Every structure is written in C-alpha cells, then in structure tokens.
Amino acid sequence: MKKRLLCLAIAGIVLVGCKEEAATDVATATPTFESSTNQASYGMGLRVGQQVKETSMPFDSDSFVAGLTDGISGAEPKVQEEQIIAAMQKLGEDMQKKLQAEKTAAAENNKTEGATFLAANGAKDGVVTTDSGLQYKVLTKGEGTKPSATSVVEVNYRGTLIDGTEFDSSYTRGETAKFPVNAVIAGWTEALQLMPVGSKWELYIPSELAYGPAGSPPIGPNATLIFEVDLIGIEGEKAATDAEK
C-alpha cells in the first residue's frame, strides 16, 4: 500500500515539474495526444487511475485534479500540508485494515472449501491419503528409481486451484523444471520421494503442505492445490547408470 501511495505522489511530482505546460488549464483543456508531452502526461494519469482501480481505494477525481492544477500553477494550496500528511496516513491505515479483512475472509473461505474438497476427494477410487494429509492418484506407474530428499529431479507439471484455475504450468512454458526435492513445498517433497521415475501422479495438497495462510499470489491464503506431476528423471542417475555398464 505504501508503494502505491508513493506512486501516486511521484506521478503528481513529475507533472508539477512539466513547466512548459504550466500555463495550460489541465481541468478544461482538450488534449490531442499528438506530442510526446501529451502522451507521457496521459500515460502518468492512466497509471494513477489503474493503481486506484486496482487497490479499490477511496478516491475523488475532482479533488485530485484540483490539487494537480494548483501544484502545476503554483497556486496557494487549499489544504494545509499537515492535513494532507494526516489524511494520507489515515488512508493508508484504512486500506491496510480493509486488505487484511479481505485476506482473513479469503483464508477462512479457502480453508473451508479445501477441507470439503479433500474429504470428498479422499473417498474416490484410486485416491490415496497419507498420514500428513497429502492425497495422490497414480495416473501412470513408473518403474524407475525413487528420488531422495536431496535429489535434483526433472519434472513436467501443471498446477491448478480446486476450481480448475491454472496458476502454473511447465507445459505452457514449453520446458521442464529442475529443482532439489527438498527445495519445494512440503506436499511436493513428500510425494516426489514416493514416485518412481517415469510416474505421472495427480497430487491434492492441503494448504498446510503448500503455502499456508500467507499464500503466494495468485495462490490465495489457505488454498488447497492440485498438481499433475510427471517425474521425468533424477539428475546424475543416467550418468551413474552408464558408468556401471
């Protein structure tokens, strides 16, 4: 929130610095957007508007334009500096409270929906639930070696929320992913050590084995996740096998 408010302030400061446009009545002028100054000025205004919309912060465009006009023209401010500082601090605090309330509500909702989903999913044929609460279904049974916690594996994967929204996919990127087994979320670390190379599993990961209350945008707080994971190989395994031949 502080960064967004700072962006709004910077936009105003930059515009105040455009002295060649100081004589223009910004409240009534009809821009043509033909010059680079017109285009840059419009762009700054557009960015401010987009930030305001994104944050859903209370905003009065008439007051904003009045302040912008006075800043550019050098007119006497209609609001004292102390009042401005206090008002912006209050705005930041109010928005922070609003965002926290929204996050808390989302966390509670996601937790409830996740528990309901996992309870129903765990009763389906082929779905295995481990002691930790991780659920998985074997789509393709591999015959290779199982990774250890310190192995570096190569995988293809697709991650979705329980409503089907995709948030990540190596398939979409067109390249496999490589990482240490113990350097990912707990649900992955557990599942990968159960999977022989060549396996493709569908994982159903409760939030406590994923990103928990903090989430990881676009993954919300307490979100249950679904992954399709294809374990392609273990780094160094092929080289070791070839050396034994």
N, C-alpha and C positions, 0 to 999 in steps of 0.2 A: 504493500500500500504506500509506504514512504517513497518508493521508487516511482510509482505512478504519479503521486502528487508532485514529486520533483520534476518529472517530465512535463507536467502542466506548467509549472513555474518556468522551466527553461524555455518552453515554447513562447511564453509571454516575453521573456527577457530578450530572446533573439529578435522577435518582432519589434520590440522597442528600439533595438539597435538599427533598424532599417530607416535611417534618417532621410534617404532620398524620397521616401513615401510619407514623410511626416505631415505634409500638407493635405493628404488625402483623407476624406471623411470615410473611415472604414465602416461606419454604421450604415451609410447610404449609398456608397459608390457601387457601381455595377462592374464587376471585374470581367476582363476579357480573356484572361489566362493565356495571352499571347507571349508575354515576356517571361524570362526566367524568374524575375522577381515575383510576378503574378503567380506563376506555377509553384515556386518554392513556398510562398506565403500561403497559398491554398493547401499545399501539402502539410504544412505545420498545423493549420486549422483542422484538416482532416484527421491527422494523427491524434490531436487532442480529443476530437469528437469520438473517435474509435475507442480511445482509452476510457473515456467517460462511459460509453455504452457498455464496454467490457466489464467494468467494475460495478455498474449499476449505482454509482454514487449520486447523491442529490446534486443537481446542477441547474443553475439558472442562466440560460444563454444571454438574456438581456443584460444581466449584471456583469457577465464575463466580457461582453462586447463593450460595455461602458468602461470597465476597468482597462481594457486593451486600448480603447480610444484615448482615455486620459493619459495612459502611460506613453503612448506614441506622441501625443500633442504636448506633453509636459504640463498638463493642467493640474491644479491642486487636487490631490486625492480626496474622494468623498468619504472614505473610511480611513480611520487612523491606523497606523502601522501595528500598534499593539492589538487592536481589534482584529486585524487581518490575521496576525500570528495566532491569536487565541482561537479564532474561527477555524483556521486550517488544522490546528491541533485537535480541536473537537471533532472536525470532520474525519480526520484520520482515526481517532479513537472510536467513533461511532461505526465507521466502516469495518474496523478490525473486529468489533463486537458482532457485527452483522455476519461477517465472513466466518467467524468462529461458531456462531449459532448454526449457520448453514452446514458447516463441516460436521458439527456434532449430530445434527439431524440426519445427514447423509450416512454417517458412520453407524448410527443406530439402525437405520433402514437397511443398509447393506449387510449388517450383521444378521438381522432377522431373515432377510431374503436368502442369504448364504446358508444359514442353518437349515432352512426349509428345503432348499435345493439339495443339499448334501444328504439330508435324511431320506428324501425320495430317491435320489440317485444311488445311494448305497444299497438299496433294495433291488436294484435292477440286475438282471442276469449278466454275469461276466465282470461285474464291478467288485473289486477287492478293496477293503478298507483296512489300513494298517493301524497299529496301536497309536500312532501320532495323530490320526485323523485324516491322513492323506488317502485319497482314493485313486485307483487307476484301473484301466481296462486295456488288456492286451489286444492290439489290432493285428500286429504281425509278430510272430515269435522268432527271435533271433537265436543263433547258435554260437555266437562268439563269446569272448571274454567279458566279464562284468568289470566296470571301472571301479577303482578305489576312490577314496575321498580326495586324494592328491593327484589323481589322473587328470590329464587335459583331454577333453573329448571334442569331437566334431559332430555337430547335430544340424538337422533342419527342424524348424518348429513353427508353430502358429499359436498365438495366444489370444484368447477371447474372454470377455466377461460372460456371466451366466445368461445374459440376454442375447448373446451372439455377437456383440460388438467386438470387432477385431482391433486390438491395440498394438500388436507387433507381429511380424512375420518375416522369417528369413527367406521364405518362398517369394514374397513380394519383392524383397531386396535383390533376389536372384543370386544369393551367395550363402554358403553355410556359415555357421557360427562356431568358433572355437573358444573354450574357456576351461579353467580348472573346475572340477566338480564341487569343490568346497568354496567357490567364489560366487555362488548364485544363491537364490532364495532357498530356504530350508526344504521346501517341498521338492524342488528340483534335486538338491543334494541327496536327499533320501531316495528318490525314485531312480536316479541315474545309477546308483550302486546296486539296484535290483535288476537292472536291464542288461541282458546280454547284447553285445554289438550285433547289429542287424535287426534289432527290435524296433517296432513302432508302437508306442503306447499313447493312450489319452489319459492325461492327468487331471484330477479335480482337486484343487489345492485350497484348503480353508485359509482364511485371512491370516491366522496366526502363523502359518507356514509360508506366507507370502510377504506382503508389505504392511500388514497390520493396520493400526489406527492412523498412521501417518499417510499411507497411500503413496503413490508415485505417479503423478499426473501423466497420462489421462486415467490412470487407475485410481479410483476413489478410496477413501478410508474404509478399512474392514471389508474390502472386496474379495469375494471368492473368485478364483481364476480357473480357467480351463486351458490346458495346453495339449496340442498334438505334437509329440516329440518322436523324431526318427533318429536313433543313435547310429550314426554312420561309422564311427571308428574311435579308437583311442590313440592319441599321439605317441609315436615311438613303438607301438605294438607291431606294426608291419615290418619296421626295420629290424626289430629284435627277432621276429619270426624268420625273416630272410637270412639273418646271420646264423641261425641254427641249422639251416639247410645245408 
